[in-house]
């Protein structure tokens, strides 16, 4: 299905309209199978599982397009996708020969989600947020695996650009815009939430400007 690709259609159009370098390729991957994400975890029930699946899809698409020698790669993801992008950058890129030069994370819960922690405590929400799901435990603010990811990200903080909406109840800005990110590498957009930020012209302008200035795209 093309569910995830449709989510990024707006950004793909803007990037093409901006006039990308002729040697720049845009690849969209979908780490869930099917349009109803919760019903299709399979081996993607953890950040590591999602990340390994994305790496496999990236390598498959590079091979399909005949792009054997890629000079550098920018990973971009929203919410869980932003965390997956960071995980690939910190744990999987080198061993899979992926030349990741930077990560753009939109509303990514790097420090967990307070709303998720609250929802897990409510019995009437258990059919929506299941305590036994590994991935819901990973996105609690006290998650040890996320703490380890943040520790590694802090070492490579210059490679990250983060975007957040000031009115995001799912992933608060202090979780998406980590304090060790450089001030010029993060942006907070007023009045926007978790999902509509992906169609914000101001947000995309900032992202594209960052990619042009720092990565020559």
DACOR-V957202 format. One record per pair of residues at least 12 apart in sequence whose ideal C-beta (glycine too) atoms are under 7 Angstrom apart, sorted by the first residue. I is the first residue (numbers start at 1). J is the second residue. D is the distance in whole Angstrom. If there is no record, write none. Layout:
i:I j:J d:D
i:I j:J d:D
//
This chain:
i:1 j:34 d:7
i:1 j:35 d:6
i:3 j:30 d:6
i:3 j:35 d:5
i:4 j:28 d:6
i:4 j:29 d:7
i:4 j:30 d:4
i:5 j:28 d:4
i:5 j:30 d:7
i:7 j:198 d:7
i:8 j:28 d:6
i:10 j:198 d:7
i:10 j:199 d:5
i:11 j:198 d:7
i:11 j:204 d:6
i:12 j:26 d:6
i:14 j:204 d:5
i:14 j:208 d:7
i:15 j:208 d:7
i:18 j:208 d:5
i:20 j:217 d:6
i:21 j:216 d:7
i:21 j:217 d:6
i:24 j:217 d:5
i:25 j:65 d:7
i:25 j:67 d:6
i:27 j:58 d:7
i:27 j:61 d:5
i:29 j:54 d:5
i:29 j:57 d:4
i:29 j:58 d:6
i:31 j:44 d:6
i:31 j:50 d:5
i:31 j:53 d:5
i:31 j:54 d:5
i:31 j:84 d:7
i:32 j:44 d:6
i:45 j:133 d:7
i:45 j:134 d:5
i:45 j:135 d:6
i:46 j:134 d:5
i:46 j:135 d:6
i:46 j:138 d:7
i:47 j:83 d:6
i:47 j:84 d:6
i:47 j:87 d:5
i:47 j:135 d:7
i:47 j:138 d:6
i:47 j:145 d:7
i:48 j:87 d:7
i:50 j:80 d:7
i:50 j:84 d:5
i:51 j:84 d:5
i:51 j:87 d:4
i:51 j:88 d:5
i:51 j:92 d:6
i:54 j:84 d:6
i:54 j:88 d:6
i:55 j:88 d:6
i:55 j:92 d:5
i:55 j:96 d:5
i:55 j:98 d:7
i:58 j:98 d:7
i:59 j:96 d:7
i:70 j:99 d:6
i:71 j:99 d:6
i:72 j:99 d:5
i:72 j:101 d:4
i:72 j:215 d:7
i:73 j:98 d:6
i:73 j:99 d:6
i:73 j:100 d:5
i:73 j:101 d:6
i:74 j:101 d:6
i:74 j:102 d:5
i:74 j:104 d:7
i:74 j:211 d:6
i:74 j:215 d:6
i:75 j:88 d:6
i:75 j:89 d:6
i:75 j:100 d:6
i:75 j:103 d:5
i:76 j:104 d:4
i:77 j:105 d:6
i:77 j:106 d:7
i:77 j:108 d:7
i:78 j:106 d:4
i:78 j:107 d:6
i:78 j:198 d:6
i:79 j:107 d:5
i:79 j:108 d:6
i:79 j:109 d:7
i:79 j:171 d:7
i:79 j:194 d:7
i:82 j:105 d:3
i:82 j:106 d:6
i:82 j:107 d:7
i:82 j:108 d:3
i:83 j:108 d:5
i:83 j:109 d:7
i:83 j:110 d:7
i:85 j:103 d:5
i:85 j:105 d:6
i:86 j:103 d:6
i:86 j:105 d:6
i:86 j:149 d:6
i:86 j:153 d:6
i:87 j:149 d:6
i:88 j:100 d:7
i:89 j:103 d:5
i:89 j:159 d:7
i:90 j:149 d:6
i:90 j:152 d:4
i:90 j:153 d:6
i:90 j:156 d:7
i:101 j:215 d:6
i:102 j:159 d:5
i:102 j:161 d:7
i:102 j:214 d:7
i:102 j:215 d:6
i:103 j:159 d:6
i:103 j:160 d:5
i:104 j:161 d:5
i:104 j:207 d:6
i:105 j:160 d:7
i:105 j:162 d:5
i:105 j:176 d:7
i:106 j:163 d:5
i:106 j:197 d:6
i:106 j:198 d:6
i:107 j:163 d:7
i:107 j:164 d:6
i:107 j:165 d:6
i:107 j:168 d:6
i:107 j:171 d:5
i:107 j:176 d:5
i:107 j:194 d:5
i:107 j:197 d:6
i:108 j:162 d:7
i:108 j:171 d:7
i:108 j:176 d:5
i:109 j:139 d:5
i:109 j:171 d:4
i:109 j:175 d:5
i:109 j:176 d:7
i:110 j:146 d:7
i:110 j:150 d:6
i:110 j:175 d:6
i:110 j:176 d:7
i:110 j:178 d:5
i:111 j:141 d:6
i:111 j:174 d:7
i:111 j:175 d:4
i:111 j:178 d:7
i:112 j:139 d:5
i:112 j:140 d:5
i:112 j:141 d:4
i:112 j:143 d:6
i:112 j:146 d:6
i:112 j:175 d:6
i:113 j:139 d:5
i:113 j:170 d:6
i:113 j:171 d:6
i:113 j:175 d:7
i:114 j:141 d:6
i:114 j:172 d:6
i:115 j:169 d:6
i:115 j:170 d:6
i:116 j:129 d:7
i:116 j:136 d:6
i:116 j:139 d:5
i:116 j:140 d:6
i:117 j:140 d:5
i:117 j:141 d:6
i:120 j:136 d:7
i:150 j:178 d:7
i:154 j:180 d:5
i:157 j:180 d:5
i:157 j:181 d:6
i:157 j:182 d:7
i:158 j:182 d:7
i:160 j:181 d:6
i:160 j:185 d:6
i:161 j:185 d:5
i:161 j:207 d:7
i:161 j:210 d:5
i:162 j:176 d:6
i:162 j:177 d:5
i:162 j:181 d:6
i:162 j:185 d:7
i:162 j:186 d:4
i:163 j:187 d:6
i:163 j:189 d:7
i:163 j:197 d:7
i:163 j:203 d:5
i:163 j:207 d:7
i:164 j:176 d:4
i:164 j:177 d:5
i:164 j:188 d:5
i:165 j:189 d:5
i:165 j:192 d:3
i:165 j:193 d:5
i:165 j:194 d:7
i:165 j:197 d:4
i:166 j:188 d:6
i:166 j:189 d:7
i:166 j:190 d:5
i:166 j:191 d:7
i:166 j:192 d:7
i:167 j:191 d:6
i:167 j:192 d:6
i:167 j:193 d:5
i:168 j:193 d:5
i:168 j:194 d:5
i:169 j:193 d:7
i:170 j:194 d:4
i:171 j:194 d:6
i:173 j:188 d:5
i:187 j:203 d:7
i:187 j:206 d:5
i:189 j:202 d:6
i:189 j:203 d:5
//
